[in-house]
Amino acid sequence: ESITAILADLARSDQQGVSNKGTIVGAGGVPLLVDLLSSASSTTQKHAACALWGLTCDPHTLSHVLSSALESAMGPLVALLGSNLEGQGYACAVLCNLVSDRAARKAMIEHGVIEPLVLLSTSPKGWLRSQAAGILQLLGTEQQVAAGQPSHRGGKMDEARRAWQKAAAEGILPARSGRRSSSLSPTPPTLAT
């Protein structure tokens, strides 16, 4: 756990203008962090997701994560959304950073991200709820809901539509306009490790 916490701190910080992110990537840290997303320890999972969030905040290391670990990371990240209260925010933040990539959006949908995001988007008002709803918007879910297209995961589109309506009514998201928003803020509200 403590090594993963140190990696999370290093991935989130730059010291004297020197980025630790490239060092972590260069040392082969991404596959290790992806493996740790499936650790038996929820704290280790949280720190691994936090480190991946830090790495995906930088365009250079984001491209490395996308090219080398997208498929292996997606399943564990989606699983964290539904099972690890400590790691949900960081997993969501990683997905916020990845959702702008077409291959990442496809992988998210294939790994069943719709259902946990719908559940998070109907949770009490807050940062995680708005980010989950925003990711759903960027995944194109709102166009599918508006067009009455079937869900990727059973009957979840009705829930997605209700989540959108509730979020829009509360001012968390704009009403559906057919345009994609880029207003996600992939920074969890607290970075305590």
SVG drawing of the C-alpha trace seen along z (x, -y; Angstrom):
<svg xmlns="http://www.w3.org/2000/svg" viewBox="-37 -25 51 35">
<polyline fill="none" stroke="black" stroke-width="0.4" points="0.0,0.0 2.7,-2.5 4.6,-2.1 1.4,-2.6 0.7,-5.7 4.2,-7.1 3.6,-6.4 0.3,-8.2 2.0,-11.3 4.7,-11.2 2.3,-10.9 0.3,-13.9 3.2,-16.2 6.0,-17.9 9.1,-18.9 11.1,-22.0 9.6,-21.8 10.6,-18.2 7.8,-15.8 7.7,-12.5 5.2,-11.2 7.6,-10.4 9.9,-8.6 7.1,-6.4 6.1,-5.6 9.7,-5.0 10.3,-2.6 7.3,-0.5 5.0,-1.7 1.8,-1.8 1.3,2.0 2.1,2.3 -0.5,-0.3 -3.0,1.4 -2.4,4.7 -2.8,3.0 -6.3,1.8 -7.3,5.4 -5.5,5.7 -7.3,7.3 -6.7,4.0 -9.2,1.2 -6.6,-1.3 -4.1,0.0 -6.8,-0.1 -7.5,-3.7 -3.8,-4.7 -3.3,-2.9 -6.3,-4.7 -5.0,-8.0 -1.6,-7.4 -3.2,-6.6 -5.3,-9.8 -2.1,-11.7 -0.5,-10.1 -3.5,-10.7 -3.5,-14.4 -0.4,-14.9 -0.9,-14.7 2.4,-12.8 1.8,-10.2 -1.9,-10.0 -0.9,-8.9 1.3,-6.2 -1.6,-4.9 -3.9,-5.0 -1.5,-3.1 -0.1,-0.6 -2.7,0.1 -6.1,-0.9 -7.6,2.5 -6.0,3.9 -7.0,0.9 -10.6,0.5 -12.1,3.5 -10.6,2.8 -11.4,-0.9 -15.1,-0.2 -15.1,2.3 -13.9,-0.3 -16.8,-2.6 -19.2,0.0 -17.3,1.6 -14.7,-0.6 -16.1,-3.7 -12.5,-4.9 -11.4,-4.5 -14.6,-5.7 -13.5,-9.3 -10.1,-8.5 -11.4,-5.9 -14.0,-8.4 -11.2,-11.0 -9.1,-8.6 -12.2,-8.0 -12.7,-11.7 -9.2,-12.0 -9.7,-9.1 -13.2,-9.8 -12.0,-12.2 -10.3,-9.3 -12.5,-7.4 -10.9,-4.0 -11.2,-4.7 -14.9,-5.5 -15.4,-2.2 -13.5,-0.3 -15.5,-1.9 -18.8,-0.9 -17.5,2.6 -16.5,3.0 -19.9,2.0 -19.3,-1.5 -22.8,-2.7 -24.4,-0.9 -22.1,-2.1 -22.0,-5.6 -25.8,-5.7 -25.9,-4.6 -23.3,-7.3 -25.1,-10.0 -28.2,-9.4 -26.4,-9.5 -26.5,-12.6 -25.5,-15.8 -21.7,-16.3 -18.5,-16.2 -18.7,-12.4 -22.3,-12.7 -21.6,-15.5 -18.5,-13.8 -20.4,-10.5 -23.2,-12.3 -20.7,-14.3 -18.9,-11.1 -22.3,-9.6 -22.8,-12.7 -19.4,-12.4 -20.0,-8.8 -22.9,-9.8 -25.5,-8.2 -27.7,-11.3 -28.1,-10.8 -29.0,-7.2 -31.6,-8.1 -33.1,-10.8 -33.3,-8.5 -34.8,-5.7 -32.0,-3.3 -31.5,-0.2 -29.0,-0.1 -25.6,1.5 -26.4,3.1 -30.0,4.1 -32.7,1.6 -30.4,-1.1 -31.3,-3.8 -34.4,-4.7 -32.3,-5.2 -29.8,-7.2 -32.6,-9.5 -33.9,-10.0 -30.4,-10.7 -29.9,-13.3 -33.3,-14.9 -32.5,-15.1 -29.0,-16.5 -30.2,-19.1 -33.1,-20.1 -30.6,-20.7 -28.3,-22.7 -25.5,-20.1 -25.6,-19.6 -27.2,-21.5 -30.3,-20.1 -29.6,-17.8 -28.8,-19.8 -27.3,-17.2 -23.8,-18.8 -21.1,-17.2 -19.8,-19.1 -16.2,-19.4 -17.0,-20.8 -15.7,-17.8 -13.4,-18.6 -11.3,-15.5 -10.0,-16.6 -11.5,-14.7 -12.6,-17.2 -10.1,-15.7 -6.7,-14.3 -6.0,-12.8 -4.1,-9.5"/>
</svg>
